[in-house]
Amino acid sequence: MLLGFSLLYDTVGTTPYYTTPFARRGLAALFSIQTTHVRGALTLNAVVQHKNREDTSWSNAGSFSGITALGLSSLDVTSLKEEIRFAFTFSGAGSLGHFFRVFIPPPAWRPYS
């Protein structure tokens, strides 16, 4: 999956940052985001998006609660389409130099039924 990476307010701001899409491995999964470093009074908004290969646009499969501190956040999503990606944005009073360092472990896929 994705190793750790930093999301800088300077770069992302309110413009969404998208991860590289990856293939679904089950119709449902538990997605997690671990924040290891936080600087600033920001909220990190994270969304799991999905689409089928023939779709021309992405739709939201589920949204994490706003992330404001260190720790692990999880989201259970069902009825997933073929391709998955994460979208991140910031909200709150951010300024230059504020950031989140995140790690996204592999999803816990639930088998097809």
Secondary structure, DSSP 8 states (H G I E B T S, - for coil): -EEEEEEETTTSTTS-EE---EE--SSEEEEEEEEEEEESSEEEEEEEEEE-TT-SS-EEEEE---B-SSEEEEEEE-S--SEEEEEEEEEES--TT-EEEEEE---EEE---
